[in-house]
Amino acid sequence: MSGPIDTSGGTGIVLNIQRYCSHDGPGTRTTVFLKGCSLRCKWCGNPESIAFKPELSYAAAKCVGRKECGACLKPPFPEGAFYVPDGAADDKVKVNWDLAMDCDEAMVSLCPPGALEMFGKRMTADEVLDEVEKDASFYRSSGGGMTLSGGECLLQPDFAAALLKGAHDRGINTAIETACNVPWAHVEKVLPHVDTMLHDHKLTIPERHKKWTGVGNERILANYKKAYETFPDVDFIARTPLIPGVNADEEHIRAVLAFIRPHKNVIDYELLPYHRFGLGKYELLGEVYELDDYKTPSDDLVARLQAIIDEAFGRTGPKAAVVK
Amino acid sequence: MKEIGHASSQRRIAVMVGAGHVPGLNAVVMGTALAAGKLGWETVGIRDGLDGLLYPERYPHGGLVTLTPELIANLDPNAAGILGQAPRVDPFHVRRVNAAEMVEEVDLSDQLLEKLKAEKIDALVGVVGGRGMSILYKLHRKGLNVVCVPRSIENDIAATSVSFGFNSALSFTIEMLDRVREAAQSARKIGVVEVLGEQAGWLALQAGIAVCADVVLIPEISGDLAAVATRLKDKVTAQRPWGLVVVAEGATLLDQAKGESKPNPLKASLSPLATGEASDHVIRRSGQAAATVVGRLQLLVAEELFPLVLGPWARGGAPTAVDRQLGMAYGAGAVRAVKAGNYGTMVAFVPPDLKFVPLPEAINKVRTVPVDGGFVQIATSLGIFLGRELS
């Protein structure tokens, strides 16, 4: 098994397949989100993508309550995992996440209204590609294709390589979104099948990177440098999720530019202003969001930092490609 | 159920402390070790939650502390730190950076049980809060002999009258409220003090009664700030130009202004008390309740208000006499439960007795302030306004 996720048998764990994406590489694209991440960014907007295996989610709005259903209050569900509190205003079920996390797909299927679901499912490469290929005409007309994202798509290197090679075999352009906190062998296995690599420069200083993501960035930067040099035909696009109080400052932007500009195949550097769109997902997973005090960056700040990038890339006019 | 244990009469038990600090934890450790010692058993303490067992290599003198009579005799009951604590105590989801430098969560529960077995520990006493109880219950279902001691600053653990740590936090809160009252008197302002109490308002209510606050806002009674302002106008006069408002951090308000942060139960959607519509996401932010109440009351009353947040200050310091007794009693009670084989239980103080309550009766519940109960009646009869008129 290469990577922490078992992809033997030609299957991988897919979180979601999202069509008509416009910010995940050139043209109109279908983004395939693979499950599992090797970082724990405190601002993460996709917490459902983090775990290495399918995991339970609970949408209270779909629960019809104990009187009408109550299926999860009985075996085979673990005792105490689901309950209706004494004196509750409604009879909707609550989740004790510590006791409920062992629920598997078979148990979840026993929830008639579908309030319980699993984030992530096993799929074969062909199953994914058949879905992706449905929009082939859009890819041709827009210059788009398929993007692998995550989580960290390089944590399933065999599956990712199979998907990307399969896409190429079907005439579909390929891109990946990665933070590259993986062994070089994973990168080396996947990149021969990639046209565009969108890659994150979250923080520049290793200690700060560790504070906000859980690990330092030494290996990530080494992987990037080696990738730039080993795969000259790949278009690399650097990206920074811009978070005031974390990395939305000139020092970081200039440090990233100093790192990427010597490499001519790094064709752009995009800013991704921080947003809080993913907060509701924390509730579905029974987790606490830790970055509540952080605001989205102001338009003025984004414009000022974008101007630094434009200047470094020799662009004179305003660049419209700040990804909102 | 498969039990991990040993038939020897010379038993060896362990005591651990869950995440979340309260004053005087040494008292429970002492009570456990002394009572076990009387039975001829050996007691070991696990350092930093369960880390001492899972990562003994981190500790130069070992991850377990043998709680010998000599050590116990010299242990400071006013201190809290002999075993230390860990910010997360969940062997089912241990976050770590693996050999491949990837962050991952792994299940070390089997490893933990093996290590307990290897150390010949046949029962575990856990001094834990509500979440810790769920985790120890899960370990119990895997075969571990577990007895829990309830520990809660907010006194929100069900099935016991008083959790360990509450009384110390209450005393500290009262002392701080007295000081704030003096400051408010001096400055001729209205002090708004946020105290701990995400889901239950015991600390705010009992401390508010002790200092005879003007207003106490708790999670159990949704407060109407317009009514609060009216009450403050009556009480804050030229002859008494100051006021004191106590706000539990999970206090709820009626008629939330649209778009304004509400002092809502933090982590609302994870609370057994929340309805499906309780919140759209889960957060933890100290100080929000006081800031919101001050911000909105400022528009409704003439006097100046100032916010103060006691929050984590109440978690430190020396235990009160009540908590010292309670800690010793809970420790001794836990040993009684172990001796009787009452595993998978929590020691509960149901005056005048200690009882052993099955863990499922304690988890998934919150001990809230009854709106028609004695403390609410006492507060009302003292003229303390609880956010709205109660019938």
Chai-1 contact restraints between the chains, C-beta under 6 A:
chainA,res_idxA,chainB,res_idxB,connection_type,confidence,min_distance_angstrom,max_distance_angstrom,comment,restraint_id
A,S38,B,M102,contact,1.0,0.0,6.0,A-B,restraint_1
A,S38,B,V103,contact,1.0,0.0,6.0,A-B,restraint_2
A,L39,B,V103,contact,1.0,0.0,6.0,A-B,restraint_3
A,R40,B,V103,contact,1.0,0.0,6.0,A-B,restraint_4
A,A60,B,G276,contact,1.0,0.0,6.0,A-B,restraint_5
A,A61,B,G276,contact,1.0,0.0,6.0,A-B,restraint_6
A,G80,B,P360,contact,1.0,0.0,6.0,A-B,restraint_7
A,Y83,B,N364,contact,1.0,0.0,6.0,A-B,restraint_8
A,P85,B,P272,contact,1.0,0.0,6.0,A-B,restraint_9
A,A89,B,T275,contact,1.0,0.0,6.0,A-B,restraint_10
A,D90,B,T275,contact,1.0,0.0,6.0,A-B,restraint_11
A,K92,B,G276,contact,1.0,0.0,6.0,A-B,restraint_12
A,K94,B,P272,contact,1.0,0.0,6.0,A-B,restraint_13
A,N96,B,S134,contact,1.0,0.0,6.0,A-B,restraint_14
A,N96,B,N364,contact,1.0,0.0,6.0,A-B,restraint_15
A,D98,B,S134,contact,1.0,0.0,6.0,A-B,restraint_16
A,D98,B,I135,contact,1.0,0.0,6.0,A-B,restraint_17
A,L99,B,S134,contact,1.0,0.0,6.0,A-B,restraint_18
A,L99,B,K138,contact,1.0,0.0,6.0,A-B,restraint_19
A,G214,B,V103,contact,1.0,0.0,6.0,A-B,restraint_20
A,V215,B,V97,contact,1.0,0.0,6.0,A-B,restraint_21
A,V215,B,E101,contact,1.0,0.0,6.0,A-B,restraint_22
A,V215,B,V103,contact,1.0,0.0,6.0,A-B,restraint_23
A,R219,B,E101,contact,1.0,0.0,6.0,A-B,restraint_24
A,L279,B,H281,contact,1.0,0.0,6.0,A-B,restraint_25
A,G280,B,D280,contact,1.0,0.0,6.0,A-B,restraint_26
A,G280,B,H281,contact,1.0,0.0,6.0,A-B,restraint_27
A,Y282,B,H281,contact,1.0,0.0,6.0,A-B,restraint_28
A,Y282,B,V282,contact,1.0,0.0,6.0,A-B,restraint_29
A,E283,B,S269,contact,1.0,0.0,6.0,A-B,restraint_30
A,E283,B,H281,contact,1.0,0.0,6.0,A-B,restraint_31
A,E283,B,V282,contact,1.0,0.0,6.0,A-B,restraint_32
A,G286,B,L270,contact,1.0,0.0,6.0,A-B,restraint_33
A,V288,B,K267,contact,1.0,0.0,6.0,A-B,restraint_34
A,V288,B,V282,contact,1.0,0.0,6.0,A-B,restraint_35
A,V288,B,R284,contact,1.0,0.0,6.0,A-B,restraint_36
A,Y289,B,I283,contact,1.0,0.0,6.0,A-B,restraint_37
A,D292,B,I283,contact,1.0,0.0,6.0,A-B,restraint_38
A,D292,B,R285,contact,1.0,0.0,6.0,A-B,restraint_39
